[in-house]
Amino acid sequence: MSKGKGIFVSCSDANHFCDKNQYKEASFWEKVKLNVHLIYCRACRKYSSNNGKLTKLVKDPKVISINEYEKNAMKERLKQKMSEQ
């Protein structure tokens, strides 16, 4: 990662700032540099968008699991079908 003082950063730096921003670890200037970079870089905008979607899925997966009774019933049906073969 370059330590230049300019406001323009490489895609690698922008992705690093995006990751830090996702976890609320980016400094004010890193956020500014990231947002300037996102203005002109389509690939990094896509990376940032996908990063946000992934974070949202991880925080709220909306996964529905079966209860213990249904799980045991399914195991029994599988055992029964396996023994029939």
Secondary structure, 3 states (H helix, E strand, C coil): CCCCCCCCCCHHHHHHHHHHHHCCCCCHHHHHHHHHHHHHCHHHHHHHHHHHHHHHHHHCCCCCCCCHHHHHHHHHHHHHHHHHC
